[in-house]
Amino acid sequence: MAKKTKDEKIGFIKYLKMAVQGRVFSLDFFRSHWGFIASVVFLFCLSIANRYVCQTKLETIKDLRFELTNAKTERVRAAARYMGLVRHSRIVTLVNENRLGLEIPDTPPVKLKPTDGDKE
């Protein structure tokens, strides 16, 4: 360990004396360190602004996820309503009520069997 020089001891004692007397942040201190102090204040404000932006974006994401969940639920409901409208019995009832003259065939449609050269 290197021993402290006499100037280092005096500097430490000087700052200790200023701290005890309450003169650590005197006008001379601010004059000599204004750039550093301004940088620290700017970075502190930048940190606060960044945190605010992140929190508002997280709230927006939370709201959008909630809306997406509601949209998915509404999509399922709409699909259920649509399937209720296209049910076979419903179609038969509507054809009969509107007297369109359409008939339901007694035989099901013919399905063609694939041959060896056809792809499924």
Disulfide bonds with the S-S distance in Angstrom:
none
